[in-house]
């Protein structure tokens, strides 16, 4: 089986799931923690070298304050869960903004934990415009475009999997995902099933990966 080296995860549908379960929208985020850890373990067992989780974006911070507080807390909890695994962990996001959780500052430099292992990137208070801002610097050598990104330590993405049924990238790593294959799971993220991941890998086998060639 041809295994993608780097998989991006867009865990959408938390608020819709909460509403469907009779909860407040903010209550859905906490139910996405277990699926995230399951995906990490499945990816590791499959031989995936790198995985990037989409936490929350700078645009998401325009939501009601109780939702912002809830998804921020969920991201902190998720990163702490991941940090208990054998990983090489990096949190990427605008650390200068108020919305960035200070508890995650120690992870903004890539760190090998528990002996190291799968490269895990977690996007927190991430914005595509923020990420690309360095590319517009005067005199920037265009041949070094990737090194100018705020997310420069994140490699090219082979496969993006999005839960929740939406067919859009929502600003997810626009440079690294430029040639990524895109698989959509209609199931909402908190309802994650292992078959979602296995079906994505099976679908990936059928794609003609040419990188434009």
N, CA, C and O of each residue as an XYZ file, in Angstrom:
852
protein
N       0.834     -1.202      0.000
C       0.000      0.000      0.000
C       0.871      1.255      0.000
O       1.845      1.350      0.747
N       0.507      2.207     -0.842
C       1.223      3.491     -0.893
C       0.704      4.389      0.230
O      -0.457      4.798      0.215
N       1.551      4.688      1.188
C       1.148      5.461      2.355
C       1.579      6.918      2.198
O       2.748      7.177      1.914
N       0.664      7.878      2.374
C       1.059      9.286      2.312
C       2.034      9.607      3.439
O       1.840      9.186      4.580
N       3.071     10.347      3.114
C       4.049     10.697      4.143
C       3.475     11.683      5.147
O       3.790     11.630      6.336
N       2.624     12.589      4.654
C       2.094     13.653      5.522
C       0.595     13.796      5.290
O       0.147     14.010      4.164
N      -0.171     13.676      6.365
C      -1.620     13.802      6.307
C      -2.073     15.016      7.115
O      -1.630     15.224      8.244
N      -2.955     15.808      6.526
C      -3.562     16.927      7.227
C      -4.964     16.542      7.692
O      -5.702     15.881      6.961
N      -5.331     16.952      8.903
C      -6.616     16.601      9.494
C      -7.413     17.874      9.776
O      -6.966     18.743     10.524
N      -8.605     17.976      9.165
C      -9.516     19.088      9.454
C     -10.713     18.493     10.192
O     -11.574     17.871      9.571
N     -10.775     18.680     11.520
C     -11.788     18.024     12.350
C     -13.045     18.876     12.508
O     -13.251     19.489     13.555
N     -13.873     18.917     11.487
C     -15.018     19.822     11.467
C     -16.297     19.127     11.947
O     -16.414     17.902     11.908
N     -17.244     19.944     12.398
C     -18.556     19.425     12.770
C     -18.822     19.371     14.258
O     -19.841     18.822     14.678
N     -17.931     19.927     15.072
C     -18.104     19.866     16.522
C     -19.360     20.593     16.997
O     -20.096     20.081     17.840
N     -19.603     21.785     16.455
C     -20.768     22.560     16.889
C     -22.070     21.919     16.414
O     -23.053     21.873     17.154
N     -22.072     21.424     15.179
C     -23.271     20.767     14.663
C     -23.581     19.497     15.453
O     -24.740     19.166     15.703
N     -22.521     18.801     15.837
C     -22.696     17.590     16.644
C     -23.319     17.936     17.985
O     -24.238     17.256     18.442
N     -22.817     19.002     18.620
C     -23.334     19.410     19.927
C     -24.814     19.778     19.839
O     -25.608     19.385     20.693
N     -25.176     20.527     18.810
C     -26.573     20.905     18.647
C     -27.458     19.684     18.447
O     -28.557     19.603     18.995
N     -26.966     18.736     17.656
C     -27.733     17.522     17.410
C     -27.907     16.672     18.653
O     -28.854     15.892     18.758
N     -26.964     16.832     19.615
C     -27.018     16.070     20.861
C     -27.733     16.849     21.958
O     -27.762     16.424     23.113
N     -28.316     18.004     21.586
C     -29.044     18.799     22.566
C     -28.160     19.613     23.487
O     -28.591     20.001     24.573
N     -26.933     19.877     23.072
C     -25.986     20.650     23.878
C     -25.823     22.051     23.306
O     -26.331     22.360     22.228
N     -25.107     22.894     24.046
C     -24.707     24.187     23.513
C     -23.575     23.952     22.505
O     -22.828     22.980     22.625
N     -23.450     24.841     21.516
C     -22.416     24.683     20.493
C     -21.023     24.520     21.094
O     -20.218     23.724     20.609
N     -20.746     25.275     22.148
C     -19.409     25.261     22.751
C     -19.045     23.897     23.341
O     -17.867     23.587     23.514
N     -20.051     23.093     23.647
C     -19.787     21.814     24.309
C     -19.269     20.732     23.363
O     -18.827     19.674     23.811
N     -19.321     20.993     22.065
C     -18.909     19.973     21.117
C     -17.412     19.761     21.033
O     -16.951     18.659     20.733
N     -16.644     20.824     21.299
C     -15.199     20.738     21.080
C     -14.524     19.685     21.955
O     -13.628     18.977     21.494
N     -14.942     19.580     23.195
C     -14.318     18.620     24.108
C     -14.502     17.180     23.636
O     -13.720     16.300     23.994
N     -15.535     16.945     22.835
C     -15.805     15.591     22.356
C     -14.933     15.226     21.149
O     -15.044     14.122     20.616
N     -14.076     16.143     20.723
C     -13.169     15.856     19.620
C     -11.785     15.420     20.069
O     -10.911     15.175     19.237
N     -11.577     15.321     21.375
C     -10.248     14.978     21.884
C      -9.901     13.516     21.617
O      -8.825     13.222     21.097
N     -10.789     12.610     21.963
C     -10.532     11.177     21.766
C     -10.313     10.828     20.295
O      -9.390     10.077     19.980
N     -11.155     11.364     19.368
C     -10.902     11.076     17.948
C      -9.512     11.513     17.494
O      -8.875     10.822     16.699
N      -9.038     12.648     17.990
C      -7.722     13.127     17.585
C      -6.617     12.164     17.973
O      -5.706     11.903     17.186
N      -6.697     11.641     19.178
C      -5.682     10.701     19.640
C      -5.772      9.389     18.862
O      -4.753      8.768     18.559
N      -6.999      8.972     18.540
C      -7.179      7.748     17.750
C      -6.563      7.892     16.362
O      -5.900      6.978     15.873
N      -6.786      9.038     15.733
C      -6.226      9.282     14.401
C      -4.704      9.253     14.450
O      -4.061      8.679     13.571
N      -4.136      9.867     15.468
C      -2.681      9.869     15.600
C      -2.150      8.438     15.677
O      -1.174      8.101     15.006
N      -2.778      7.609     16.480
C      -2.308      6.237     16.643
C      -2.494      5.421     15.359
O      -1.640      4.608     15.003
N      -3.617      5.646     14.669
C      -3.848      4.947     13.406
C      -2.809      5.357     12.362
O      -2.292      4.519     11.623
N      -2.514      6.641     12.314
C      -1.521      7.135     11.359
C      -0.148      6.552     11.658
O       0.574      6.145     10.748
N       0.203      6.514     12.924
C       1.501      5.953     13.317
C       1.586      4.477     12.941
O       2.602      4.025     12.412
N       0.518      3.728     13.213
C       0.516      2.294     12.899
C       0.581      2.050     11.388
O       1.109      1.034     10.934
N       0.037      2.998     10.619
C       0.032      2.849      9.159
C       1.363      3.237      8.532
O       1.601      2.948      7.359
N       2.234      3.887      9.299
C       3.524      4.293      8.771
C       3.562      5.723      8.261
O       4.499      6.103      7.559
N       2.558      6.522      8.603
C       2.554      7.943      8.229
C       3.643      8.652      9.025
O       3.734      8.487     10.242
N       4.461      9.434      8.347
C       5.592     10.075      8.995
C       5.232     11.393      9.681
O       5.858     11.777     10.668
N       4.218     12.082      9.151
C       3.877     13.409      9.674
C       2.378     13.621      9.589
O       1.732     13.182      8.637
N       1.824     14.299     10.595
C       0.398     14.586     10.615
C       0.180     15.986     11.180
O       0.805     16.377     12.166
N      -0.710     16.729     10.543
C      -1.012     18.077     10.995
C      -2.489     18.190     11.338
O      -3.351     17.888     10.513
N      -2.776     18.629     12.561
C      -4.144     18.841     13.013
C      -4.483     20.332     12.925
O      -3.698     21.187     13.334
N      -5.665     20.623     12.384
C      -6.167     21.996     12.326
C      -6.925     22.263     13.617
O      -8.016     21.732     13.824
N      -6.343     23.089     14.488
C      -6.985     23.403     15.753
C      -8.020     24.503     15.586
O      -9.204     24.227     15.390
N      -7.566     25.764     15.664
C      -8.478     26.861     15.357
C      -7.729     27.967     14.637
O      -6.507     28.082     14.731
N      -8.493     28.782     13.913
C      -7.899     29.820     13.082
C      -8.130     31.200     13.677
O      -8.937     31.381     14.589
N      -7.402     32.162     13.137
C      -7.599     33.547     13.572
C      -9.021     33.996     13.245
O      -9.599     34.793     13.984
N      -9.592     33.496     12.147
C     -10.965     33.840     11.788
C     -11.973     33.251     12.772
O     -13.006     33.861     13.049
N     -11.672     32.066     13.299
C     -12.576     31.444     14.269
C     -12.755     32.300     15.522
O     -13.755     32.178     16.230
N     -11.790     33.152     15.784
C     -11.823     33.959     17.011
C     -12.907     35.037     16.974
O     -13.122     35.732     17.967
N     -13.583     35.178     15.847
C     -14.707     36.099     15.759
C     -16.003     35.483     16.266
O     -17.034     36.154     16.288
N     -15.970     34.226     16.671
C     -17.158     33.557     17.207
C     -17.438     34.043     18.627
O     -16.590     34.710     19.220
N     -18.608     33.725     19.188
C     -18.928     34.127     20.563
C     -17.829     33.729     21.551
O     -17.179     32.697     21.389
N     -17.633     34.556     22.567
C     -16.526     34.370     23.509
C     -16.519     32.991     24.161
O     -15.454     32.416     24.384
N     -17.712     32.454     24.470
C     -17.746     31.152     25.143
C     -17.272     30.038     24.212
O     -16.707     29.045     24.670
N     -17.498     30.199     22.912
C     -17.000     29.211     21.953
C     -15.492     29.325     21.795
O     -14.795     28.314     21.716
N     -14.988     30.553     21.748
C     -13.541     30.761     21.632
C     -12.831     30.144     22.832
O     -11.816     29.464     22.679
N     -13.366     30.383     24.018
C     -12.759     29.813     25.226
C     -12.802     28.289     25.190
O     -11.866     27.627     25.638
N     -13.887     27.734     24.657
C     -14.049     26.276     24.629
C     -13.088     25.626     23.638
O     -12.450     24.627     23.971
N     -12.969     26.176     22.416
C     -12.064     25.510     21.463
C     -10.606     25.770     21.812
O      -9.734     24.966     21.480
N     -10.336     26.885     22.480
C      -8.973     27.137     22.952
C      -8.584     26.112     24.016
O      -7.482     25.563     23.982
N      -9.487     25.857     24.957
C      -9.244     24.869     26.006
C      -9.092     23.474     25.408
O      -8.246     22.692     25.841
N      -9.917     23.172     24.414
C      -9.844     21.857     23.776
C      -8.502     21.656     23.078
O      -7.952     20.555     23.092
N      -7.975     22.716     22.468
C      -6.674     22.609     21.803
C      -5.560     22.367     22.815
O      -4.659     21.565     22.569
N      -5.620     23.053     23.944
C      -4.627     22.832     24.998
C      -4.693     21.383     25.477
O      -3.667     20.717     25.614
N      -5.906     20.908     25.727
C      -6.064     19.520     26.189
C      -5.573     18.526     25.130
O      -4.945     17.520     25.460
N      -5.865     18.818     23.853
C      -5.447     17.919     22.774
C      -3.933     17.846     22.674
O      -3.365     16.762     22.542
N      -3.282     19.000     22.738
C      -1.822     19.030     22.646
C      -1.200     18.289     23.828
O      -0.203     17.587     23.663
N      -1.776     18.439     25.006
C      -1.236     17.744     26.174
C      -1.401     16.230     26.045
O      -0.538     15.468     26.480
N      -2.510     15.800     25.446
C      -2.696     14.372     25.187
C      -1.654     13.859     24.197
O      -1.057     12.802     24.402
N      -1.444     14.611     23.133
C      -0.470     14.229     22.116
C       0.934     14.192     22.709
O       1.746     13.339     22.351
N       1.214     15.129     23.624
C       2.545     15.214     24.238
C       2.871     13.997     25.098
O       4.027     13.787     25.466
N       1.864     13.201     25.417
C       2.114     11.987     26.198
C       2.503     10.811     25.301
O       2.821      9.727     25.790
N       2.474     11.035     23.982
C       2.814      9.999     23.007
C       4.257     10.181     22.524
O       4.847     11.240     22.737
N       4.835      9.151     21.871
C       6.174      9.302     21.280
C       6.081     10.089     19.977
O       5.825      9.513     18.920
N       6.284     11.390     20.048
C       6.097     12.274     18.900
C       7.185     13.342     18.864
O       7.891     13.586     19.843
N       7.287     13.965     17.698
C       8.078     15.185     17.531
C       7.049     16.285     17.314
O       6.496     16.408     16.221
N       6.788     17.079     18.336
C       5.619     17.954     18.382
C       5.960     19.418     18.121
O       6.958     19.941     18.617
N       5.105     20.063     17.327
C       5.251     21.486     17.057
C       3.875     22.137     16.983
O       3.004     21.667     16.251
N       3.675     23.212     17.734
C       2.460     24.022     17.646
C       2.777     25.241     16.790
O       3.752     25.945     17.049
N       1.962     25.492     15.777
C       2.182     26.584     14.838
C       0.998     27.541     14.888
O      -0.149     27.124     14.724
N       1.273     28.826     15.116
C       0.210     29.820     15.126
C       0.736     31.166     15.559
O       1.891     31.296     15.963
N      -0.113     32.162     15.474
C       0.274     33.528     15.826
C       0.342     33.676     17.344
O      -0.674     33.891     18.005
N       1.536     33.561     17.876
C       1.725     33.615     19.325
C       1.621     35.033     19.872
O       1.501     35.221     21.082
N       1.665     36.032     18.994
C       1.624     37.424     19.437
C       0.196     37.893     19.738
O      -0.001     38.912     20.400
N      -0.786     37.149     19.253
C      -2.185     37.546     19.435
C      -2.707     37.053     20.789
O      -2.254     36.036     21.314
N      -3.653     37.786     21.328
C      -4.242     37.474     22.630
C      -4.873     36.086     22.653
O      -4.894     35.425     23.692
N      -5.383     35.651     21.511
C      -6.108     34.376     21.456
C      -5.207     33.160     21.602
O      -5.701     32.062     21.862
N      -3.892     33.325     21.441
C      -3.009     32.160     21.526
C      -2.877     31.717     22.974
O      -2.513     32.526     23.827
N      -3.168     30.438     23.278
C      -3.088     29.938     24.655
C      -1.641     29.902     25.157
O      -0.791     29.227     24.576
N      -1.381     30.612     26.207
C      -0.011     30.675     26.725
C       0.500     29.313     27.192
O       1.709     29.080     27.226
N      -0.407     28.426     27.549
C      -0.001     27.089     27.985
C       0.704     26.315     26.882
O       1.408     25.343     27.158
N       0.519     26.743     25.619
C       1.120     26.025     24.495
C       2.451     26.620     24.035
O       3.083     26.084     23.125
N       2.875     27.704     24.645
C       4.134     28.334     24.239
C       5.334     27.371     24.265
O       6.172     27.443     23.367
N       5.448     26.477     25.253
C       6.602     25.560     25.274
C       6.680     24.655     24.040
O       7.740     24.101     23.751
N       5.574     24.502     23.314
C       5.553     23.596     22.167
C       5.738     24.322     20.833
O       5.643     23.701     19.775
N       6.001     25.624     20.873
C       6.147     26.376     19.631
C       7.536     26.194     18.998
O       7.802     26.721     17.918
N       8.392     25.465     19.657
C       9.647     24.978     19.082
C       9.540     23.464     19.026
O       9.176     22.829     20.016
N       9.855     22.883     17.881
C       9.666     21.425     17.753
C      10.448     20.684     18.828
O      11.630     20.942     19.059
N       9.749     19.753     19.479
C      10.319     19.032     20.605
C      10.043     17.540     20.473
O       8.909     17.131     20.228
N      11.089     16.729     20.638
C      10.914     15.276     20.664
C      10.481     14.868     22.060
O      11.141     15.197     23.046
N       9.369     14.151     22.137
C       8.808     13.744     23.419
C       8.720     12.220     23.503
O       8.398     11.546     22.524
N       9.003     11.708     24.661
C       8.915     10.256     24.909
C       9.724      9.454     23.892
O       9.290      8.406     23.413
N      10.894      9.967     23.582
C      11.779      9.293     22.636
C      11.586      9.723     21.198
O      12.314      9.266     20.316
N      10.615     10.599     20.938
C      10.375     11.068     19.575
C       9.617     10.040     18.757
O       9.398      8.910     19.194
N       9.224     10.448     17.570
C       8.469      9.551     16.698
C       7.794     10.332     15.600
O       8.428     11.168     14.956
N       6.517     10.079     15.371
C       5.749     10.761     14.331
C       5.842     12.277     14.497
O       5.683     12.803     15.598
N       6.100     12.967     13.394
C       6.080     14.428     13.431
C       4.631     14.889     13.498
O       3.839     14.591     12.604
N       4.284     15.608     14.549
C       2.924     16.096     14.734
C       2.949     17.622     14.794
O       3.659     18.219     15.604
N       2.160     18.233     13.919
C       2.004     19.682     13.916
C       0.578     20.000     14.327
O      -0.362     19.340     13.883
N       0.412     21.006     15.171
C      -0.919     21.392     15.624
C      -1.078     22.883     15.358
O      -0.343     23.703     15.910
N      -2.049     23.231     14.501
C      -2.256     24.627     14.128
C      -3.205     25.286     15.119
O      -4.365     24.892     15.239
N      -2.704     26.292     15.827
C      -3.474     26.972     16.868
C      -3.399     28.476     16.637
O      -2.311     29.043     16.540
N      -4.566     29.121     16.548
C      -4.623     30.538     16.185
C      -3.835     30.767     14.897
O      -3.051     31.709     14.779
N      -4.068     29.878     13.941
C      -3.377     29.906     12.657
C      -4.203     30.698     11.648
O      -5.430     30.604     11.613
N      -3.504     31.476     10.832
C      -4.152     32.195      9.742
C      -3.287     32.130      8.504
O      -2.074     32.321      8.587
N      -3.887     31.866      7.361
C      -3.085     31.733      6.139
C      -2.393     33.047      5.791
O      -1.272     33.032      5.281
N      -3.035     34.180      6.055
C      -2.387     35.464      5.772
C      -1.202     35.688      6.701
O      -0.155     36.182      6.283
N      -1.377     35.324      7.949
C      -0.264     35.406      8.907
C       0.887     34.519      8.448
O       2.047     34.924      8.515
N       0.577     33.327      7.989
C       1.600     32.373      7.567
C       2.394     32.898      6.369
O       3.611     32.731      6.301
N       1.694     33.532      5.428
C       2.328     33.998      4.196
C       2.973     35.373      4.320
O       3.639     35.827      3.390
N       2.787     36.037      5.448
C       3.241     37.431      5.579
C       4.727     37.603      5.274
O       5.127     38.605      4.682
N       5.540     36.637      5.673
C       6.980     36.750      5.447
C       7.374     36.745      3.990
O       8.460     37.206      3.640
N       6.502     36.225      3.126
C       6.821     36.127      1.703
C       6.853     37.493      1.032
O       7.453     37.654     -0.031
N       6.204     38.477      1.655
C       6.137     39.804      1.059
C       7.256     40.723      1.527
O       7.301     41.890      1.138
N       8.150     40.216      2.350
C       9.232     41.052      2.862
C      10.127     41.537      1.724
O      10.447     40.761      0.824
N      10.539     42.816      1.748
C      11.382     43.362      0.685
C      12.675     42.563      0.519
O      13.316     42.183      1.499
N      13.038     42.320     -0.715
C      14.292     41.634     -1.001
C      14.268     40.147     -0.726
O      15.312     39.495     -0.749
N      13.092     39.600     -0.466
C      13.011     38.167     -0.169
C      13.402     37.341     -1.400
O      12.914     37.575     -2.505
N      14.286     36.379     -1.180
C      14.712     35.488     -2.252
C      13.569     34.522     -2.551
O      13.256     33.664     -1.726
N      12.945     34.651     -3.717
C      11.787     33.829     -4.035
C      12.134     32.349     -4.145
O      11.247     31.498     -4.073
N      13.412     32.037     -4.319
C      13.813     30.638     -4.386
C      13.733     29.982     -3.011
O      13.750     28.756     -2.901
N      13.646     30.803     -1.961
C      13.587     30.287     -0.601
C      12.201     30.515     -0.003
O      12.066     30.751      1.198
N      11.191     30.444     -0.834
C       9.834     30.782     -0.434
C       9.347     29.951      0.744
O       8.685     30.479      1.637
N       9.661     28.668      0.761
C       9.172     27.814      1.847
C       9.794     28.230      3.175
O       9.124     28.200      4.207
N      11.055     28.615      3.163
C      11.722     29.028      4.395
C      11.189     30.324      4.962
O      11.431     30.638      6.127
N      10.465     31.084      4.151
C       9.918     32.353      4.613
C       8.593     32.175      5.344
O       8.142     33.087      6.037
N       7.979     31.034      5.200
C       6.700     30.785      5.852
C       6.854     30.704      7.364
O       7.876     30.239      7.870
N       5.830     31.160      8.083
C       5.828     30.952      9.529
C       5.751     29.462      9.838
O       6.219     29.013     10.885
N       5.160     28.701      8.926
C       5.036     27.244      9.086
C       6.150     26.508      8.342
O       5.938     25.406      7.835
N       7.330     27.112      8.277
C       8.409     26.572      7.437
C       8.883     25.193      7.864
O       9.495     24.480      7.069
N       8.609     24.801      9.121
C       9.059     23.486      9.580
C       8.018     22.399      9.317
O       8.159     21.269      9.786
N       6.970     22.746      8.562
C       5.928     21.781      8.193
C       6.140     21.394      6.732
O       6.260     22.264      5.870
N       6.186     20.107      6.455
C       6.506     19.644      5.101
C       5.275     19.644      4.195
O       4.163     19.920      4.645
N       5.485     19.330      2.912
C       4.384     19.273      1.949
C       3.389     18.196      2.361
O       3.771     17.099      2.767
N       2.105     18.529      2.248
C       1.032     17.609      2.633
C       0.628     16.750      1.430
O       0.427     17.270      0.333
N       0.512     15.444      1.640
C       0.106     14.523      0.583
C      -1.406     14.325      0.536
O      -1.993     14.224     -0.542
N      -2.023     14.269      1.695
C      -3.454     13.960      1.789
C      -4.086     14.796      2.896
O      -3.588     14.827      4.021
N      -5.178     15.468      2.574
C      -5.976     16.176      3.581
C      -7.281     15.418      3.768
O      -7.963     15.099      2.794
N      -7.630     15.132      5.013
C      -8.903     14.489      5.327
C      -9.740     15.478      6.140
O      -9.307     15.964      7.184
N     -10.936     15.764      5.646
C     -11.822     16.683      6.359
C     -13.103     15.964      6.768
O     -13.787     15.368      5.937
N     -13.413     16.028      8.046
C     -14.679     15.504      8.560
C     -15.738     16.600      8.506
O     -15.414     17.785      8.427
N     -16.998     16.197      8.549
C     -18.088     17.161      8.626
C     -18.767     17.490      7.325
O     -19.725     18.263      7.310
N     -18.288     16.914      6.207
C     -18.993     17.042      4.937
C     -18.700     18.270      4.095
O     -19.126     18.323      2.941
N     -17.993     19.256      4.622
C     -17.719     20.461      3.848
C     -16.585     20.224      2.849
O     -15.632     19.500      3.136
N     -16.701     20.841      1.680
C     -15.706     20.664      0.609
C     -14.862     21.926      0.461
O     -14.899     22.585     -0.577
N     -14.111     22.254      1.487
C     -13.227     23.416      1.401
C     -12.052     23.230      2.352
O     -12.145     22.506      3.344
N     -10.934     23.904      2.030
C      -9.721     23.804      2.842
C      -9.723     24.760      4.023
O      -8.995     24.548      4.993
N     -10.542     25.819      3.951
C     -10.641     26.785      5.054
C      -9.276     27.357      5.455
O      -8.999     27.547      6.639
N      -8.439     27.624      4.466
C      -7.147     28.255      4.740
C      -6.083     27.333      5.285
O      -5.066     27.807      5.791
N      -6.284     26.037      5.198
C      -5.342     25.070      5.761
C      -4.042     25.022      4.958
O      -4.040     24.564      3.815
N      -2.947     25.486      5.539
C      -1.599     25.377      4.969
C      -1.599     25.527      3.444
O      -1.312     24.555      2.746
N      -1.910     26.705      2.907
C      -2.074     26.853      1.458
C      -0.850     26.503      0.623
O      -0.989     26.064     -0.518
N       0.344     26.689      1.171
C       1.551     26.343      0.409
C       1.809     24.838      0.469
O       2.019     24.204     -0.565
N       1.796     24.272      1.658
C       2.106     22.850      1.798
C       1.032     21.958      1.187
O       1.322     20.837      0.767
N      -0.217     22.450      1.134
C      -1.320     21.628      0.618
C      -1.595     21.858     -0.854
O      -2.622     21.415     -1.367
N      -0.695     22.543     -1.541
C      -0.959     22.945     -2.920
C      -1.218     21.760     -3.854
O      -1.985     21.891     -4.808
N      -0.594     20.610     -3.599
C      -0.808     19.418     -4.427
C      -1.436     18.267     -3.636
O      -1.393     17.117     -4.074
N      -2.009     18.570     -2.489
C      -2.579     17.518     -1.657
C      -3.866     16.955     -2.264
O      -4.661     17.696     -2.842
N      -4.063     15.656     -2.133
C      -5.350     15.057     -2.451
C      -6.281     15.331     -1.275
O      -5.836     15.425     -0.131
N      -7.583     15.459     -1.564
C      -8.545     15.950     -0.580
C      -9.686     14.956     -0.434
O     -10.461     14.747     -1.367
N      -9.787     14.340      0.747
C     -10.820     13.331      1.021
C     -11.782     13.874      2.068
O     -11.362     14.361      3.118
N     -13.085     13.785      1.771
C     -14.108     14.317      2.672
C     -14.885     13.187      3.327
O     -15.353     12.263      2.662
N     -15.015     13.281      4.649
C     -15.839     12.348      5.426
C     -17.102     13.102      5.835
O     -17.014     14.158      6.461
N     -18.261     12.579      5.492
C     -19.512     13.264      5.835
C     -19.814     13.190      7.332
O     -20.525     14.043      7.863
N     -19.296     12.211      7.990
C     -19.521     12.049      9.425
C     -18.932     13.243     10.196
O     -17.862     13.737      9.840
N     -19.612     13.700     11.230
C     -19.105     14.795     12.049
C     -17.936     14.293     12.908
O     -17.906     13.133     13.318
N     -16.987     15.177     13.166
C     -15.744     14.786     13.831
C     -15.954     14.013     15.148
O     -15.310     12.980     15.330
N     -16.808     14.454     16.060
C     -16.959     13.694     17.311
C     -17.515     12.285     17.105
O     -17.411     11.445     17.998
N     -18.099     12.021     15.949
C     -18.609     10.687     15.641
C     -17.586      9.829     14.898
O     -17.934      8.793     14.332
N     -16.342     10.256     14.901
C     -15.261      9.565     14.188
C     -15.294      8.050     14.383
O     -15.523      7.548     15.484
N     -15.058      7.340     13.281
C     -14.904      5.887     13.311
C     -13.589      5.523     12.625
O     -13.157      6.221     11.708
N     -12.954      4.446     13.057
C     -11.675      4.052     12.474
C     -11.782      3.840     10.971
O     -10.815      4.055     10.240
N     -12.952      3.420     10.510
C     -13.127      3.179      9.077
C     -12.980      4.463      8.258
O     -12.647      4.405      7.075
N     -13.226      5.623      8.879
C     -13.040      6.888      8.167
C     -11.602      7.008      7.679
O     -11.344      7.386      6.537
N     -10.685      6.681      8.558
C      -9.263      6.792      8.232
C      -8.846      5.729      7.220
O      -8.125      6.025      6.268
N      -9.293      4.507      7.422
C      -8.906      3.426      6.505
C      -9.483      3.659      5.117
O      -8.827      3.354      4.121
N     -10.693      4.192      5.033
C     -11.289      4.488      3.734
C     -10.521      5.590      3.011
O     -10.370      5.552      1.790
N     -10.037      6.569      3.770
C      -9.243      7.645      3.176
C      -7.953      7.089      2.583
O      -7.545      7.489      1.492
N      -7.312      6.170      3.295
C      -6.076      5.574      2.782
C      -6.350      4.721      1.544
O      -5.564      4.722      0.597
N      -7.455      4.004      1.556
C      -7.807      3.182      0.395
C      -8.106      4.061     -0.817
O      -7.696      3.748     -1.935
N      -8.818      5.156     -0.588
C      -9.120      6.103     -1.661
C      -7.837      6.702     -2.230
O      -7.725      6.912     -3.438
N      -6.876      6.973     -1.359
C      -5.600      7.573     -1.773
C      -4.846      6.665     -2.741
O      -4.111      7.146     -3.604
N      -5.027      5.356     -2.600
C      -4.346      4.409     -3.486
C      -4.755      4.608     -4.958
O      -3.984      4.314     -5.872
N      -5.978      5.113     -5.166
C      -6.513      5.242     -6.511
C      -6.168      6.569     -7.175
O      -6.478      6.776     -8.348
N      -5.529      7.467     -6.434
C      -5.239      8.791     -6.972
C      -3.947      8.766     -7.784
O      -2.993      8.061     -7.454
N      -3.948      9.538     -8.828
C      -2.771      9.660     -9.700
C      -1.933     10.818     -9.219
O      -2.185     11.969     -9.577
N      -0.930     10.517     -8.404
C      -0.098     11.557     -7.800
C       1.004     11.956     -8.764
O       1.989     11.235     -8.926
N       0.835     13.110     -9.406
C       1.820     13.560    -10.398
C       2.564     14.810     -9.952
O       3.613     15.133    -10.508
N       2.038     15.521     -8.954
C       2.633     16.792     -8.511
C       2.783     17.756     -9.685
O       3.737     18.532     -9.749
N       1.831     17.695    -10.606
C       1.836     18.609    -11.736
C       2.641     18.136    -12.921
O       2.638     18.780    -13.970
N       3.336     17.011    -12.771
C       4.177     16.519    -13.848
C       3.441     15.689    -14.881
O       4.050     15.217    -15.841
